[in-house]
Amino acid sequence: MNQYHGELISGESDNLEFKRSTSLLKEAVQTLCAFANHQGGVLYFGVTDDGTIVGQPVSDDTLRNIANTVKLNTDPKLYPQIEKIEIEGKMCVRVCVEQSPLKPHVAYGRPYIRVGTTTQQLSQDHYQILLQQRNNGYGFDFQPCSAARLSDIDELSVQTFLETANAVRDLNQNLYLPMDQVLDKLDLVKEGAVSNAAILLFGKNPDRFFAGHYEVKAGSFPSDSGYDELTNAHEYTGNLLTTYGSAMDFLLNTLRKSYVKGEQGGIERFEFPQGLLREALINMIVHRDYRVDVKSTLEVRPSSILFYNPAQLFTPIITIESLKRHHPSRPGNKLIAKIFYLMGLFENWGGGTLKIMEAAKQRSGLEPEFDFRDGMFSLSIFRETSANG
């Protein structure tokens, strides 16, 4: 049985559509737009509405025509995965589009959404909500960095990432593949256009393109208020992978440590689990609003650790209260989050805040505090009061 046959048997749904042939290409583009504005989906050419495989002539020109028609008649442009497949001995075309971080998309000037097995025009209210989320920064990392070129990417950083992702997540990526092909597979480059995420994650000098928009300022203070006296201060630049490593080292070197005797000598015990610190730091990086010229900051004080950065909550989907329970995943920068996930640096999108709360309460007995005001998000993790005196 063809590997896609089971998918077809399930019948049309909110993420599956059949078209008899590419003569219905305009309607197909509208459906792909609806998929992108919803939860993604798959469309087949060469299959009737009831799932009968009829096939159609398919050449390389056919595939190119589908790709170009979709690209030229959608805004923001869609780049679906298109492949020629054989089902029951007949040639068909399978077109797949993911839920888009740049939604709402329009096709032929109109926005569409998938409702059950139908493609419908998106309501004005729903369109405005999606547009507001996009304008607030969601999907910024997917957008092209107009002045950037592939020569601005640090190949060593990409190589190091691949080695880690292959080992940790079984990415199974060829280490000798040309860099542009690697970045294309990771959605970091589209048709030669280098994305904001590519420069932020792997750029040789991100400051050329995002001056002050990505740096992390870290400091430790002898008191719980004021900024006049610091015992340790740093500003970390470089791409996000470098910045993450430097900021994590700062936390581990600044926070208290103790040593517990074990059978094979002393065991170092950090004041907070490294997993908690990693989760808090990565949340700060993947959710920050990189359009804003305000540094992310780490403040270590006698009673608390503060993570503070420009961000968007994407209300009403995410609220401060929802962070304290299971909630939908909505990383502000999905591509950046994906790279950190592939490196094994965090596990669950949407569950990170719960991990932070549980780990912090287990260690200090105090619940962390989330806050959002004036476009700035903060997380305060409170230290053990017995150690503060």
NORTANOR-V995623 format. One record per residue. N is the residue number from 1. RES is the residue in one small letter. PHI is phi as a letter, one per 30 degrees, with the letter a starting at -180 (999 if undefined). Layout:
# NORTANOR-V995623
((N/RES/PHI) (N/RES/PHI))
This chain:
# NORTANOR-V995623
((1/m/999) (2/n/d) (3/q/d) (4/y/c) (5/h/d) (6/g/d) (7/e/d) (8/l/d) (9/i/e) (10/s/d) (11/g/i) (12/e/d) (13/s/a) (14/d/d) (15/n/b) (16/l/b) (17/e/b) (18/f/c) (19/k/b) (20/r/e) (21/s/a) (22/t/d) (23/s/d) (24/l/c) (25/l/d) (26/k/d) (27/e/d) (28/a/d) (29/v/d) (30/q/d) (31/t/d) (32/l/d) (33/c/d) (34/a/d) (35/f/e) (36/a/d) (37/n/d) (38/h/c) (39/q/b) (40/g/i) (41/g/l) (42/v/b) (43/l/b) (44/y/c) (45/f/c) (46/g/j) (47/v/b) (48/t/d) (49/d/e) (50/d/d) (51/g/j) (52/t/d) (53/i/d) (54/v/c) (55/g/i) (56/q/a) (57/p/d) (58/v/b) (59/s/b) (60/d/d) (61/d/d) (62/t/d) (63/l/d) (64/r/d) (65/n/d) (66/i/d) (67/a/d) (68/n/d) (69/t/d) (70/v/d) (71/k/d) (72/l/d) (73/n/c) (74/t/b) (75/d/b) (76/p/e) (77/k/d) (78/l/c) (79/y/b) (80/p/d) (81/q/d) (82/i/b) (83/e/b) (84/k/d) (85/i/b) (86/e/c) (87/i/b) (88/e/h) (89/g/i) (90/k/b) (91/m/d) (92/c/b) (93/v/b) (94/r/c) (95/v/b) (96/c/b) (97/v/b) (98/e/d) (99/q/e) (100/s/c) (101/p/d) (102/l/c) (103/k/d) (104/p/d) (105/h/c) (106/v/b) (107/a/b) (108/y/h) (109/g/i) (110/r/b) (111/p/d) (112/y/b) (113/i/b) (114/r/c) (115/v/b) (116/g/i) (117/t/c) (118/t/c) (119/t/c) (120/q/b) (121/q/d) (122/l/d) (123/s/d) (124/q/d) (125/d/d) (126/h/d) (127/y/e) (128/q/d) (129/i/d) (130/l/d) (131/l/d) (132/q/d) (133/q/d) (134/r/d) (135/n/d) (136/n/d) (137/g/j) (138/y/d) (139/g/j) (140/f/e) (141/d/d) (142/f/d) (143/q/d) (144/p/d) (145/c/d) (146/s/e) (147/a/d) (148/a/d) (149/r/b) (150/l/e) (151/s/d) (152/d/d) (153/i/c) (154/d/d) (155/e/d) (156/l/d) (157/s/d) (158/v/d) (159/q/d) (160/t/d) (161/f/e) (162/l/d) (163/e/d) (164/t/d) (165/a/d) (166/n/d) (167/a/d) (168/v/d) (169/r/c) (170/d/h) (171/l/d) (172/n/h) (173/q/c) (174/n/d) (175/l/d) (176/y/c) (177/l/d) (178/p/e) (179/m/e) (180/d/d) (181/q/d) (182/v/d) (183/l/d) (184/d/d) (185/k/d) (186/l/d) (187/d/i) (188/l/d) (189/v/b) (190/k/b) (191/e/h) (192/g/i) (193/a/d) (194/v/d) (195/s/d) (196/n/e) (197/a/d) (198/a/d) (199/i/d) (200/l/d) (201/l/d) (202/f/b) (203/g/d) (204/k/d) (205/n/b) (206/p/e) (207/d/d) (208/r/d) (209/f/c) (210/f/b) (211/a/e) (212/g/i) (213/h/c) (214/y/b) (215/e/d) (216/v/c) (217/k/c) (218/a/b) (219/g/a) (220/s/c) (221/f/b) (222/p/d) (223/s/b) (224/d/d) (225/s/b) (226/g/i) (227/y/b) (228/d/d) (229/e/c) (230/l/b) (231/t/c) (232/n/a) (233/a/b) (234/h/b) (235/e/b) (236/y/c) (237/t/b) (238/g/j) (239/n/d) (240/l/d) (241/l/d) (242/t/d) (243/t/d) (244/y/e) (245/g/d) (246/s/d) (247/a/d) (248/m/d) (249/d/d) (250/f/e) (251/l/d) (252/l/d) (253/n/d) (254/t/c) (255/l/d) (256/r/d) (257/k/b) (258/s/b) (259/y/b) (260/v/c) (261/k/d) (262/g/b) (263/e/d) (264/q/c) (265/g/j) (266/g/d) (267/i/c) (268/e/d) (269/r/b) (270/f/d) (271/e/e) (272/f/b) (273/p/e) (274/q/d) (275/g/d) (276/l/d) (277/l/d) (278/r/d) (279/e/d) (280/a/d) (281/l/d) (282/i/d) (283/n/e) (284/m/d) (285/i/d) (286/v/d) (287/h/c) (288/r/d) (289/d/c) (290/y/d) (291/r/d) (292/v/c) (293/d/d) (294/v/b) (295/k/d) (296/s/d) (297/t/b) (298/l/c) (299/e/b) (300/v/c) (301/r/b) (302/p/e) (303/s/c) (304/s/a) (305/i/c) (306/l/c) (307/f/c) (308/y/b) (309/n/a) (310/p/d) (311/a/a) (312/q/b) (313/l/d) (314/f/h) (315/t/d) (316/p/d) (317/i/d) (318/i/c) (319/t/b) (320/i/e) (321/e/d) (322/s/d) (323/l/d) (324/k/c) (325/r/b) (326/h/d) (327/h/b) (328/p/d) (329/s/d) (330/r/b) (331/p/d) (332/g/d) (333/n/b) (334/k/d) (335/l/d) (336/i/d) (337/a/d) (338/k/d) (339/i/d) (340/f/d) (341/y/d) (342/l/d) (343/m/d) (344/g/i) (345/l/c) (346/f/a) (347/e/c) (348/n/c) (349/w/d) (350/g/j) (351/g/c) (352/g/d) (353/t/d) (354/l/d) (355/k/d) (356/i/d) (357/m/d) (358/e/d) (359/a/d) (360/a/d) (361/k/d) (362/q/d) (363/r/d) (364/s/c) (365/g/i) (366/l/c) (367/e/d) (368/p/d) (369/e/b) (370/f/c) (371/d/b) (372/f/b) (373/r/a) (374/d/h) (375/g/i) (376/m/b) (377/f/c) (378/s/b) (379/l/b) (380/s/c) (381/i/c) (382/f/c) (383/r/d) (384/e/d) (385/t/d) (386/s/d) (387/a/c) (388/n/d) (389/g/d))
